Amino acid sequence: MRALHFDDSAQKPRLIEAGKPQPKPGSGELLIRIYAAGITPTELLWYPTTHTKSGQPRHLPIPSHEFSGVVAEHGENTTDFEIGEEVYGMNDWFADGALAEFCVTQPSSVAPKPSHLTHVEAASVPIGALTAWQGLLDRARLKSGERVLVHGGAGAVGLFAVQLAYLHGAHVIATASARNLEFVSSLGAAQVIDYQATSFEGSVRDVDIIFDTVGGDTLLGSWNILKPGGRMITIAASSESQADERVKQAFFIVEPNQSQLIEIGKLLDSAQIHTLVDTVVPLSKATDAYSGELKERQGRGKIIVEWPHPPNSDAATWARG
């Protein structure tokens, strides 16, 4: 199969296209034929990209762990989903990802693709929406009427955090660039702060929950505007290695969750929340998406790599290859 793998011998992160053996699903696993995969640019710098769960170095890993596609094959003792069924989801961070024609995942990590979304749209959802859900609802225990500040409201995670907070009755404040102020406001933010022109510390006080996707000085300044007893959530990759115990407690990494993907799919199909694709690129431009050199970016939502497939093909036949 065609795939892009991380060149772990290079001085800076880069990807190489190569032919690799098509993976076989093990017991209790599914093989997914990939139609579209979402890009998380910082992923090449993460520990699971370069190490196994036991701490050993990983060689030539395939990145991109969110996808939309069809079930191609069942592993032994796997009865979930039909061959050819359209699914979306994410797989384990320590496994090979979806910048390949096929990837292996657990049935509990995927759900039926939202019927009103294309594969490209569906691939933009899992990591962003699950991160927002788990950060706001599972960790921060968001309550109606609370004041929530989302740093990076136009980003792939931030746009879901704004929408979910608004949907659950929060008073939502967000930071964004000038060109995205109107867009973030349309998602449900009552106040949107142009972070390039205005200090958020001087614009807002007494926040119940801060959802940080930026890190660095933005995270550092946010502690001063948090209410006593308020909750800080950060997903900024730079926070993972911080010595500050407050940051350690606030940082988390999203996990696959089928039941949450199902609920998110219902919200998408009923148009209670929406996703946004920043740009769609072929496999040949995936490296530019990771390096930040992609010139087609709009600065909103997710970059998606789309795999070509026959538009009117029988899904089950196409899935098997």
Secondary structure, DSSP 8 states (H G I E B T S, - for coil): -EEEEE-TTSSS--EEEEE-------TT-EEEEEEEEEE-GGGGGSHHHHB-TTS-B--S-----EEEEEEEEE-TT--SS-TT-EEEEE--TTS--SSBSEEEE-GGGEEE--TTS-HHHHHTSHHHHHHHHIIIIIIS---TT-EEEEESTTBTTHHHHHHHHHHTT-EEEEEE-GGGHHHHHHTT-SEEEETTTS-GGGT---EEEEEESS-HHHHHHHGGGEEEEEEEEE--GGGTT---HHHHHHB------HHHHHHHHHHHHTTSS---EEEEE-GGGHHHHHHT--TT--SSBEEEEE----TT--HHHHHH-
